[in-house]
């Protein structure tokens, strides 16, 4: 996984975690759900790149 792709996936996960936490604190189910969705998107992006790298070896 290249550095920029890895950092993008990690940033997306961190952004989602912050958004989910803020949503939980303020009691907004919608914001919490959006945060969890962003985290999942970041994890999926990272898994995709890890799989791609495994086949390149």
N, CA, C and O of each residue as an XYZ file, in Angstrom:
228
protein
N       0.868     -1.171      0.000
C       0.000      0.000      0.000
C       0.907      1.224      0.000
O       1.814      1.336      0.825
N       0.663      2.115     -0.907
C       1.481      3.313     -0.955
C       1.146      4.208      0.232
O       0.083      4.095      0.842
N       2.069      5.087      0.535
C       1.905      5.953      1.698
C       0.674      6.825      1.642
O      -0.019      6.988      2.647
N       0.389      7.391      0.476
C      -0.761      8.292      0.371
C      -2.088      7.532      0.488
O      -3.048      8.035      1.072
N      -2.133      6.334     -0.064
C      -3.355      5.531      0.029
C      -3.591      5.070      1.461
O      -4.723      5.060      1.945
N      -2.510      4.688      2.128
C      -2.619      4.239      3.508
C      -3.049      5.383      4.412
O      -3.915      5.208      5.270
N      -2.449      6.550      4.225
C      -2.816      7.692      5.057
C      -4.248      8.142      4.775
O      -4.944      8.608      5.676
N      -4.680      8.003      3.537
C      -6.057      8.366      3.189
C      -7.042      7.449      3.910
O      -8.047      7.913      4.450
N      -6.754      6.154      3.917
C      -7.625      5.192      4.594
C      -7.635      5.454      6.099
O      -8.689      5.414      6.733
N      -6.472      5.718      6.664
C      -6.394      5.988      8.106
C      -7.089      7.292      8.461
O      -7.742      7.383      9.501
N      -6.957      8.293      7.616
C      -7.615      9.576      7.870
C      -9.127      9.409      7.818
O      -9.852     10.005      8.615
N      -9.596      8.602      6.883
C     -11.027      8.365      6.756
C     -11.564      7.635      7.992
O     -12.660      7.926      8.472
N     -10.780      6.693      8.493
C     -11.177      5.976      9.700
C     -11.209      6.912     10.906
O     -12.141      6.865     11.709
N     -10.196      7.757     11.031
C     -10.133      8.688     12.158
C     -11.276      9.695     12.092
O     -11.898     10.004     13.109
N     -11.545     10.199     10.907
C     -12.635     11.153     10.724
C     -13.966     10.518     11.113
O     -14.797     11.151     11.765
N     -14.161      9.282     10.716
C     -15.378      8.566     11.055
C     -15.509      8.337     12.547
O     -16.601      8.443     13.104
N     -14.391      8.023     13.197
C     -14.410      7.788     14.638
C     -14.775      9.067     15.385
O     -15.563      9.035     16.331
N     -14.203     10.191     14.960
C     -14.520     11.478     15.588
C     -15.992     11.809     15.378
O     -16.679     12.228     16.310
N     -16.467     11.623     14.169
C     -17.858     11.937     13.850
C     -18.816     11.061     14.664
O     -19.837     11.546     15.151
N     -18.490      9.777     14.812
C     -19.332      8.874     15.592
C     -19.343      9.282     17.062
O     -20.385      9.242     17.716
N     -18.191      9.669     17.573
C     -18.095     10.096     18.969
C     -18.888     11.373     19.206
O     -19.618     11.484     20.191
N     -18.744     12.332     18.307
C     -19.496     13.587     18.429
C     -20.992     13.315     18.354
O     -21.768     13.890     19.117
N     -21.393     12.456     17.455
C     -22.803     12.110     17.329
C     -23.340     11.461     18.589
O     -24.472     11.717     18.999
N     -22.518     10.617     19.202
C     -22.928      9.956     20.442
C     -23.052     10.966     21.579
O     -23.993     10.906     22.371
N     -22.096     11.894     21.655
C     -22.097     12.897     22.724
C     -23.309     13.821     22.617
O     -23.956     14.117     23.622
N     -23.613     14.273     21.413
C     -24.734     15.203     21.246
C     -26.072     14.482     21.097
O     -27.126     15.118     21.072
N     -26.027     13.146     20.999
C     -27.263     12.377     20.920
C     -27.886     12.309     19.546
O     -29.091     12.095     19.417
N     -27.083     12.487     18.526
C     -27.597     12.448     17.159
C     -27.307     11.075     16.542
O     -26.157     10.741     16.258
N     -28.348     10.303     16.345
C     -28.178      8.980     15.758
C     -27.707      9.065     14.309
O     -26.953      8.211     13.841
N     -28.152     10.088     13.612
C     -27.768     10.247     12.199
C     -26.265     10.488     12.077
O     -25.600      9.860     11.254
N     -25.732     11.390     12.888
C     -24.303     11.699     12.825
C     -23.486     10.494     13.280
O     -22.431     10.208     12.714
N     -23.969      9.792     14.294
C     -23.286      8.590     14.754
C     -23.230      7.553     13.640
O     -22.187      6.943     13.408
N     -24.336      7.357     12.959
C     -24.391      6.385     11.861
C     -23.465      6.796     10.713
O     -22.796      5.953     10.116
N     -23.433      8.093     10.413
C     -22.533      8.572      9.352
C     -21.078      8.308      9.737
O     -20.267      7.920      8.897
N     -20.762      8.519     10.993
C     -19.402      8.269     11.467
C     -19.019      6.809     11.343
O     -17.916      6.481     10.905
N     -19.936      5.928     11.731
C     -19.662      4.496     11.607
C     -19.511      4.102     10.136
O     -18.687      3.252      9.801
N     -20.290      4.706      9.281
C     -20.195      4.415      7.845
C     -18.845      4.866      7.285
O     -18.244      4.165      6.471
N     -18.373      6.029      7.718
C     -17.067      6.510      7.249
C     -15.947      5.607      7.739
O     -14.996      5.333      7.007
N     -16.060      5.143      8.986
C     -15.057      4.219      9.511
C     -15.027      2.947      8.675
O     -13.955      2.462      8.314
N     -16.186      2.414      8.372
C     -16.272      1.191      7.573
C     -15.692      1.406      6.180
O     -15.030      0.527      5.628
N     -15.947      2.569      5.627
C     -15.416      2.893      4.300
C     -13.884      2.924      4.325
O     -13.229      2.412      3.417
N     -13.333      3.524      5.362
C     -11.873      3.571      5.503
C     -11.278      2.189      5.695
O     -10.232      1.875      5.128
N     -11.943      1.359      6.498
C     -11.463     -0.007      6.711
C     -11.542     -0.820      5.422
O     -10.646     -1.611      5.127
N     -12.601     -0.627      4.663
C     -12.745     -1.339      3.395
C     -11.665     -0.898      2.410
O     -11.090     -1.723      1.699
N     -11.393      0.401      2.374
C     -10.343      0.910      1.485
C      -8.985      0.300      1.863
O      -8.205     -0.082      0.991
N      -8.715      0.214      3.166
C      -7.452     -0.340      3.623
C      -7.376     -1.834      3.304
O      -6.331     -2.320      2.872
N      -8.457     -2.555      3.510
C      -8.478     -3.986      3.205
C      -8.266     -4.232      1.714
O      -7.579     -5.178      1.328
N      -8.849     -3.389      0.887
C      -8.691     -3.513     -0.564
C      -7.224     -3.350     -0.957
O      -6.690     -4.123     -1.752
N      -6.593     -2.344     -0.394
C      -5.194     -2.094     -0.734
C      -4.291     -3.190     -0.182
O      -3.317     -3.565     -0.834
N      -4.596     -3.720      1.019
C      -3.806     -4.797      1.587
C      -3.910     -6.048      0.724
O      -2.915     -6.738      0.502
N      -5.107     -6.338      0.240
C      -5.315     -7.483     -0.626
C      -4.568     -7.299     -1.942
O      -3.936     -8.227     -2.446
N      -4.646     -6.124     -2.477
C      -3.959     -5.820     -3.732
C      -2.442     -5.999     -3.566
O      -1.773     -6.556     -4.436
N      -1.912     -5.515     -2.429
C      -0.481     -5.659     -2.167
C      -0.078     -7.114     -1.980
O       1.016     -7.507     -2.385
N      -0.945     -7.920     -1.372
C      -0.630     -9.325     -1.145
C      -0.487    -10.068     -2.469
O       0.348    -10.966     -2.581
N      -1.275     -9.717     -3.459
C      -1.195    -10.396     -4.754
C      -0.030     -9.887     -5.608
O       0.362    -10.543     -6.573
N       0.508     -8.753     -5.270
C       1.640     -8.221     -6.030
C       2.953     -8.878     -5.639
O       3.935     -8.770     -6.374
N       2.992     -9.544     -4.518
C       4.236    -10.163     -4.051
C       4.591    -11.384     -4.803
O       5.612    -12.009     -4.519
